[in-house]
Amino acid sequence: MDDAKPFDAREVWMCEGDSQPNARWRTVSLVTAMRGIVARGPDFSDPDPSARINAFRGLADELTRRGLDADSLVRYGMCPEVIAPVVGALALSSLVSIDEAAGTVGISTEQLSDWAKILPQPEIAPVADGDSTEGFESGVTKAIVTISPVIVAWVCNATLDDIASLQAPDAEGAKEALDSPAPGSDLFEKYRWLVDRFSETFLRDWSTPSLHLEYRWIMGTESPPCEASLMDDRSVTLGELQAEISRRVVFPPQLPSLVQQVDAGGRLVIEMEGHARTLLGQGRYREAAALFEFAGKRRPGDPTVHNDLGFCLIPVNPEDALKHLQKAAELEYREPAINVYNQICCCVALNDWRMALQLASSYWDADRRNGVVRATVWRREADGAWSLFSTSDVRRSLAEFAYKVARSEGRKDEADLWRGRMNEIGAP
């Protein structure tokens, strides 16, 4: 373990890859891979369901062999990952079709339809431009609180194979699950602690109980629900832990406790992002933004939420959009090129071409990085409307955008400079 380098759960897993059998993987990699399969992450997906199940079983067997009960880890620790795709999709089922929702969460239309048959159907009022989102947020929260208990009860009683495949029970099976004795909250919290510890890179993404359990572990007053030696696979500094606990005290989440539990690790935020893209593609900008306003109350310090909220607002309220994008930059959003491109869109919409070119130049001089940065961004059409497009390299798109701004404002020298930078990167 390299303590001189900041911990990155995803990087650790990627370094393992397929080059070694599970028995030689770090515990961090095993938990990260299992969580990826359960969460249906794109890097862990497989078109063959049996291959997913076999990979899942292999990871579970190895973790259990090491002294970490994989069955409990999935049922209790990874419950948010299991239920978030269904909860997020069905909570918004009055806004997007089952087909659209299924495509977003990575499960079949038939599977999601099976879940819809046994779960309460929410009603969420659409949001028009200029309307308050208060009713929308209230509807989403109510839908989550209504739907979640059924799926949580199912997770606690289903087979691991059914959990991995997200196979819905029939109505009788759902009722039996609800009638079964519910595990205590401490069981969920303890195993969530292990999931956070081994697979969450940043402490800001840990659940609050996980932070408290980690503190007690460091202080010697808490024992983990696994072999103690496994905890050595990752170290957490007391200073970082205390800072994050203090931040939570000052800025507590503003959502009901059940919603916080369902959204552990920001799972619903991730699901909301996919649905927001669907709404954006339909021109329903305000509703897409409302999803991230909802997410922002759960994760006020998350730069991704601020960036995505700003992105959604660009066509309808560029002034507010710019504020959120600037906040994302202050919080060190992970891809400066995307954030700066979005800010330039706002400046163009606000007819501030000087600031647009200044932002582009500042990024190019200070923050430009090697490597391709793919993204979905806005493009300004000739009639002033905005349309979505996918770019294979947002850095080149940024240079092209700056070139067009400079040329339209008669800034020949700057236009020539940006054309050269476009050529420097090459064709997308």
C-alpha positions as CSV (number, residue, x, y, z in Angstrom):
1,M,0.0,0.0,0.0
2,D,1.4,3.4,-1.0
3,D,0.6,5.8,1.8
4,A,2.5,8.6,0.0
5,K,-0.2,8.7,-2.7
6,P,-3.8,9.8,-1.9
7,F,-6.2,6.9,-1.8
8,D,-8.4,6.3,-4.9
9,A,-10.6,3.2,-4.7
10,R,-11.3,3.2,-8.4
11,E,-7.6,3.5,-9.3
12,V,-6.7,0.6,-7.0
13,W,-9.4,-1.6,-8.7
14,M,-8.3,-0.6,-12.2
15,C,-4.7,-1.5,-11.3
16,E,-5.8,-5.0,-10.4
17,G,-7.8,-5.4,-13.7
18,D,-8.0,-9.0,-15.0
19,S,-4.4,-9.6,-14.6
20,Q,-4.8,-11.4,-11.2
21,P,-7.3,-13.8,-9.8
22,N,-9.6,-12.5,-7.1
23,A,-7.6,-14.3,-4.4
24,R,-4.7,-11.9,-5.0
25,W,-6.7,-8.7,-5.2
26,R,-6.7,-6.2,-2.4
27,T,-9.9,-6.1,-0.3
28,V,-10.4,-2.5,-1.6
29,S,-10.6,-3.9,-5.2
30,L,-13.0,-6.7,-4.2
31,V,-15.4,-4.4,-2.5
32,T,-15.2,-1.8,-5.3
33,A,-15.9,-4.4,-8.0
34,M,-18.8,-5.9,-6.1
35,R,-20.3,-2.5,-5.5
36,G,-19.9,-1.7,-9.2
37,I,-21.8,-4.8,-10.2
38,V,-24.6,-4.1,-7.7
39,A,-24.8,-0.4,-8.7
40,R,-24.9,-1.5,-12.4
41,G,-22.0,0.9,-13.2
42,P,-20.9,1.0,-16.8
43,D,-17.4,-0.2,-16.1
44,F,-18.7,-3.3,-14.4
45,S,-21.6,-4.1,-16.8
46,D,-21.8,-7.2,-18.9
47,P,-24.4,-8.0,-21.5
48,D,-24.4,-11.6,-20.4
49,P,-26.4,-11.9,-17.1
50,S,-24.8,-15.2,-16.2
51,A,-21.3,-13.6,-16.5
52,R,-22.4,-10.9,-14.1
53,I,-23.7,-13.4,-11.6
54,N,-20.5,-15.6,-11.9
55,A,-18.3,-12.5,-11.3
56,F,-20.5,-11.5,-8.4
57,R,-20.3,-14.9,-6.8
58,G,-16.5,-15.1,-7.2
59,L,-16.1,-11.7,-5.4
60,A,-18.5,-12.7,-2.6
61,D,-16.8,-16.1,-2.0
62,E,-13.3,-14.4,-1.8
63,L,-14.5,-11.7,0.6
64,T,-16.2,-14.3,2.9
65,R,-13.1,-16.4,2.8
66,R,-11.1,-13.4,4.1
67,G,-13.4,-12.9,7.0
68,L,-15.9,-10.3,5.7
69,D,-19.4,-11.6,5.4
70,A,-20.3,-10.8,1.7
71,D,-23.9,-11.7,2.2
72,S,-24.4,-9.0,4.9
73,L,-22.1,-6.6,3.1
74,V,-24.4,-6.6,0.1
75,R,-27.8,-6.7,1.9
76,Y,-27.0,-4.0,4.4
77,G,-23.9,-2.2,3.3
78,M,-24.8,-1.9,-0.4
79,C,-28.5,-1.6,0.0
80,P,-28.5,2.0,-1.4
81,E,-26.7,0.8,-4.5
82,V,-29.2,-2.0,-5.0
83,I,-32.3,0.1,-4.7
84,A,-31.3,3.5,-6.1
85,P,-31.8,2.6,-9.8
86,V,-35.4,1.4,-9.2
87,V,-36.2,4.1,-6.6
88,G,-34.9,6.9,-8.8
89,A,-36.6,5.6,-12.0
90,L,-40.0,4.9,-10.4
91,A,-40.0,8.1,-8.3
92,L,-39.9,10.0,-11.6
93,S,-42.2,7.6,-13.5
94,S,-44.8,10.4,-14.0
95,L,-42.1,12.5,-15.9
96,V,-40.4,9.9,-18.0
97,S,-41.6,6.7,-19.6
98,I,-40.7,3.2,-18.4
99,D,-38.7,2.7,-21.6
100,E,-36.7,5.9,-21.0
101,A,-36.2,5.2,-17.3
102,A,-35.0,1.6,-18.0
103,G,-32.5,2.8,-20.5
104,T,-31.1,5.3,-18.0
105,V,-30.7,2.9,-15.0
106,G,-29.3,0.0,-17.1
107,I,-32.0,-2.6,-16.6
108,S,-34.6,-3.9,-19.0
109,T,-38.0,-2.3,-19.6
110,E,-39.5,-5.7,-18.6
111,Q,-37.6,-5.7,-15.3
112,L,-38.6,-2.1,-14.4
113,S,-42.2,-2.9,-15.4
114,D,-42.2,-5.8,-13.0
115,W,-41.1,-3.5,-10.2
116,A,-43.7,-0.9,-11.1
117,K,-46.5,-3.6,-10.7
118,I,-45.7,-4.1,-7.0
119,L,-44.7,-0.6,-5.9
120,P,-46.9,2.5,-5.2
121,Q,-47.2,4.8,-8.2
122,P,-46.2,8.4,-7.4
123,E,-47.6,11.6,-8.9
124,I,-45.2,14.4,-9.4
125,A,-46.4,17.7,-10.9
126,P,-44.3,18.9,-13.9
127,V,-42.3,22.2,-13.4
128,A,-42.7,24.9,-16.0
129,D,-40.1,27.6,-16.5
130,G,-40.4,30.2,-13.8
131,D,-42.4,28.0,-11.5
132,S,-41.3,27.2,-8.0
133,T,-39.8,23.7,-7.6
134,E,-41.0,23.3,-4.0
135,G,-44.0,21.1,-5.0
136,F,-41.7,19.0,-7.3
137,E,-39.2,18.4,-4.6
138,S,-41.9,17.5,-2.1
139,G,-43.3,15.0,-4.6
140,V,-39.9,13.4,-5.3
141,T,-39.2,13.1,-1.5
142,K,-42.6,11.5,-0.9
143,A,-42.2,9.1,-3.7
144,I,-38.8,7.9,-2.3
145,V,-40.1,7.5,1.2
146,T,-43.1,5.5,-0.1
147,I,-41.2,3.2,-2.5
148,S,-38.1,2.5,-0.6
149,P,-39.4,0.4,2.3
150,V,-40.7,-2.3,-0.1
151,I,-37.4,-2.6,-1.9
152,V,-35.3,-2.5,1.3
153,A,-37.4,-5.3,2.7
154,W,-36.8,-7.3,-0.5
155,V,-33.0,-6.8,-0.3
156,C,-33.0,-8.1,3.2
157,N,-34.7,-11.4,2.2
158,A,-33.9,-12.0,-1.5
159,T,-31.1,-14.4,-2.8
160,L,-27.8,-12.8,-3.7
161,D,-28.3,-13.8,-7.3
162,D,-31.7,-12.0,-7.4
163,I,-30.1,-9.0,-5.8
164,A,-27.3,-8.9,-8.4
165,S,-29.8,-9.3,-11.3
166,L,-32.4,-6.9,-9.7
167,Q,-35.1,-9.5,-10.3
168,A,-38.4,-8.2,-8.8
169,P,-40.5,-10.5,-6.7
170,D,-44.2,-11.0,-7.3
171,A,-46.8,-9.2,-5.1
172,E,-46.9,-12.1,-2.7
173,G,-43.1,-12.2,-2.4
174,A,-43.0,-8.4,-1.7
175,K,-45.7,-8.8,1.0
176,E,-43.8,-11.6,2.7
177,A,-40.6,-9.5,2.7
178,L,-42.4,-6.5,4.3
179,D,-43.9,-8.9,6.9
180,S,-40.5,-10.3,7.8
181,P,-38.7,-8.9,10.9
182,A,-36.7,-5.8,10.0
183,P,-32.9,-5.8,10.8
184,G,-31.7,-3.1,13.3
185,S,-30.3,0.2,11.8
186,D,-27.0,-0.6,13.4
187,L,-26.5,-3.5,11.0
188,F,-27.0,-1.2,8.0
189,E,-24.6,1.4,9.5
190,K,-21.8,-1.0,10.3
191,Y,-21.7,-2.7,6.9
192,R,-22.1,0.7,5.2
193,W,-19.0,1.7,7.1
194,L,-17.1,-1.1,5.4
195,V,-18.5,-0.2,2.0
196,D,-17.5,3.5,2.5
197,R,-14.1,2.6,3.9
198,F,-13.1,0.3,1.1
199,S,-14.7,1.8,-1.9
200,E,-15.4,5.5,-1.4
201,T,-12.4,7.7,-2.3
202,F,-13.5,10.9,-0.5
203,L,-14.7,11.3,3.0
204,R,-17.3,13.8,1.8
205,D,-19.1,10.8,0.2
206,W,-19.2,8.7,3.3
207,S,-22.4,8.4,5.3
208,T,-22.4,10.3,8.6
209,P,-22.7,7.1,10.7
210,S,-19.6,5.7,8.8
211,L,-17.6,8.8,9.8
212,H,-18.6,8.3,13.5
213,L,-17.8,4.5,13.4
214,E,-14.4,5.3,11.8
215,Y,-13.7,7.8,14.5
216,R,-14.5,5.3,17.2
217,W,-12.3,2.7,15.5
218,I,-9.4,5.1,15.5
219,M,-10.0,5.9,19.2
220,G,-10.1,2.1,19.9
221,T,-13.7,2.0,21.1
222,E,-15.3,0.2,18.0
223,S,-14.8,-3.1,16.4
224,P,-15.5,-3.7,12.6
225,P,-17.8,-6.5,11.4
226,C,-14.9,-8.2,9.7
227,E,-11.4,-9.5,10.4
228,A,-9.6,-6.5,12.0
229,S,-6.5,-7.2,9.8
230,L,-8.5,-6.3,6.7
231,M,-8.8,-2.7,7.9
232,D,-5.1,-2.2,7.2
233,D,-5.8,-2.1,3.5
234,R,-6.7,1.5,3.8
235,S,-5.7,4.2,6.3
236,V,-7.7,7.3,7.2
237,T,-6.1,10.3,8.9
238,L,-7.7,11.6,12.1
239,G,-7.4,15.2,10.9
240,E,-9.3,14.6,7.7
241,L,-12.0,12.7,9.6
242,Q,-12.4,15.4,12.2
243,A,-12.7,18.0,9.5
244,E,-15.5,16.2,7.7
245,I,-17.4,15.4,10.9
246,S,-17.2,19.1,11.8
247,R,-18.5,20.1,8.4
248,R,-21.5,17.8,8.8
249,V,-22.3,19.4,12.1
250,V,-22.3,22.9,10.6
251,F,-24.0,22.0,7.4
252,P,-26.3,19.0,8.1
253,P,-28.3,17.4,5.3
254,Q,-31.7,18.9,4.7
255,L,-33.6,15.8,3.7
256,P,-35.6,13.3,5.8
257,S,-33.5,10.5,7.3
258,L,-34.9,7.8,5.1
259,V,-34.0,9.7,2.0
260,Q,-30.5,10.2,3.4
261,Q,-30.1,6.4,3.9
262,V,-31.3,5.6,0.4
263,D,-28.9,8.2,-1.0
264,A,-25.9,7.0,0.9
265,G,-22.8,7.7,-1.2
266,G,-24.9,9.9,-3.5
267,R,-26.5,7.0,-5.3
268,L,-29.7,8.9,-6.1
269,V,-27.7,11.9,-7.3
270,I,-26.1,9.6,-9.8
271,E,-29.4,8.2,-10.9
272,M,-31.0,11.7,-11.1
273,E,-28.2,12.8,-13.5
274,G,-29.2,10.2,-16.0
275,H,-32.9,11.2,-15.8
276,A,-32.0,14.8,-16.1
277,R,-30.2,14.1,-19.4
278,T,-33.4,12.5,-20.6
279,L,-35.4,15.6,-19.6
280,L,-32.9,18.0,-21.2
281,G,-33.1,16.1,-24.5
282,Q,-36.9,16.7,-24.4
283,G,-36.3,20.5,-23.8
284,R,-37.6,20.2,-20.2
285,Y,-34.8,22.3,-18.8
286,R,-36.5,23.5,-15.6
287,E,-37.5,20.0,-14.5
288,A,-34.0,18.7,-15.2
289,A,-32.6,21.6,-13.1
290,A,-35.1,20.7,-10.3
291,L,-33.6,17.2,-10.0
292,F,-30.2,18.8,-9.2
293,E,-31.8,21.4,-6.9
294,F,-33.2,18.4,-5.0
295,A,-29.8,16.7,-5.0
296,G,-28.0,19.9,-3.9
297,K,-30.0,19.9,-0.7
298,R,-28.6,16.4,0.0
299,R,-25.1,17.2,-1.0
300,P,-24.5,21.0,-0.7
301,G,-20.7,20.7,-0.9
302,D,-20.7,18.4,-4.0
303,P,-19.1,20.2,-7.0
304,T,-20.7,17.8,-9.5
305,V,-24.2,18.8,-8.3
306,H,-23.4,22.5,-8.7
307,N,-21.9,22.0,-12.1
308,D,-24.8,19.9,-13.4
309,L,-27.4,22.3,-11.9
310,G,-25.6,25.1,-13.7
311,F,-25.5,23.1,-16.9
312,C,-29.2,22.6,-16.8
313,L,-30.0,26.2,-16.2
314,I,-27.9,27.6,-19.1
315,P,-30.7,27.8,-21.6
316,V,-33.3,29.3,-19.2
317,N,-31.3,31.3,-16.6
318,P,-27.7,31.8,-17.5
319,E,-27.1,34.3,-14.7
320,D,-28.0,31.7,-12.0
321,A,-26.3,29.0,-14.0
322,L,-23.0,30.9,-13.8
323,K,-23.2,31.2,-10.0
324,H,-23.6,27.5,-9.6
325,L,-20.7,26.8,-12.1
326,Q,-18.5,29.2,-10.3
327,K,-19.3,27.4,-7.0
328,A,-18.4,24.1,-8.6
329,A,-15.1,25.6,-9.7
330,E,-14.5,26.8,-6.1
331,L,-15.2,23.3,-4.8
332,E,-12.6,21.9,-7.4
333,Y,-14.9,20.2,-9.9
334,R,-13.0,17.2,-11.3
335,E,-13.0,18.3,-15.0
336,P,-12.0,22.0,-15.3
337,A,-12.4,21.9,-19.1
338,I,-16.1,21.0,-18.8
339,N,-16.7,23.6,-16.1
340,V,-15.0,26.4,-18.0
341,Y,-16.8,25.5,-21.2
342,N,-20.1,25.7,-19.3
343,Q,-19.2,29.1,-17.9
344,I,-18.3,30.3,-21.4
345,C,-21.8,29.3,-22.5
346,C,-23.3,31.5,-19.7
347,C,-21.1,34.5,-20.7
348,V,-22.1,34.2,-24.4
349,A,-25.8,34.0,-23.3
350,L,-25.2,37.1,-21.2
351,N,-23.4,38.9,-24.1
352,D,-20.2,39.2,-22.1
353,W,-17.7,38.0,-24.7
354,R,-14.7,39.6,-22.9
355,M,-15.3,37.4,-19.9
356,A,-15.8,34.4,-22.2
357,L,-12.4,34.9,-23.8
358,Q,-10.8,35.6,-20.5
359,L,-12.1,32.4,-19.0
360,A,-10.9,30.4,-22.0
361,S,-7.4,31.9,-21.9
362,S,-7.1,31.4,-18.1
363,Y,-8.0,27.8,-18.5
364,W,-5.6,27.3,-21.4
365,D,-2.7,29.0,-19.6
366,A,-3.1,27.3,-16.2
367,D,-5.3,24.2,-16.1
368,R,-5.1,22.6,-19.5
369,R,-4.4,18.9,-19.1
370,N,-3.3,16.2,-21.5
371,G,-5.7,13.5,-22.3
372,V,-9.1,13.3,-23.9
373,V,-12.1,14.7,-22.0
374,R,-15.4,13.5,-23.3
375,A,-18.6,15.3,-22.4
376,T,-22.1,16.3,-23.4
377,V,-22.3,20.1,-23.7
378,W,-24.4,22.9,-25.2
379,R,-23.9,24.4,-28.6
380,R,-25.1,27.8,-29.6
381,E,-27.1,27.7,-32.8
382,A,-27.3,30.5,-35.4
383,D,-30.8,31.5,-34.1
384,G,-29.5,31.8,-30.5
385,A,-31.1,28.6,-29.3
386,W,-29.1,26.0,-27.4
387,S,-28.8,22.3,-28.5
388,L,-27.0,19.4,-26.8
389,F,-24.2,17.6,-28.5
390,S,-21.6,15.0,-27.4
391,T,-17.9,16.0,-27.9
392,S,-15.1,13.5,-28.0
393,D,-12.8,16.1,-26.5
394,V,-14.2,19.1,-24.7
395,R,-10.8,20.8,-24.8
396,R,-10.9,21.2,-28.5
397,S,-14.6,22.2,-28.4
398,L,-13.6,24.9,-25.9
399,A,-10.9,26.2,-28.2
400,E,-13.4,26.1,-31.2
401,F,-16.0,28.0,-29.1
402,A,-13.4,30.7,-28.1
403,Y,-12.4,31.0,-31.8
404,K,-16.0,31.6,-32.8
405,V,-16.5,34.2,-30.1
406,A,-13.3,36.0,-31.0
407,R,-14.2,35.9,-34.7
408,S,-17.7,37.1,-34.2
409,E,-16.4,40.1,-32.2
410,G,-13.9,41.0,-34.8
411,R,-10.9,40.1,-32.6
412,K,-8.7,38.7,-35.5
413,D,-5.5,38.2,-33.5
414,E,-7.3,36.2,-30.8
415,A,-9.3,34.3,-33.4
416,D,-6.0,33.3,-35.1
417,L,-4.6,32.3,-31.7
418,W,-7.5,30.0,-30.9
419,R,-7.5,28.5,-34.4
420,G,-3.9,27.5,-33.8
421,R,-4.8,26.0,-30.5
422,M,-7.6,24.0,-32.2
423,N,-5.1,22.7,-34.7
424,E,-2.7,21.9,-31.8
425,I,-5.1,19.4,-30.3
426,G,-6.2,18.1,-33.7
427,A,-9.5,16.9,-35.0
428,P,-12.0,15.5,-32.5
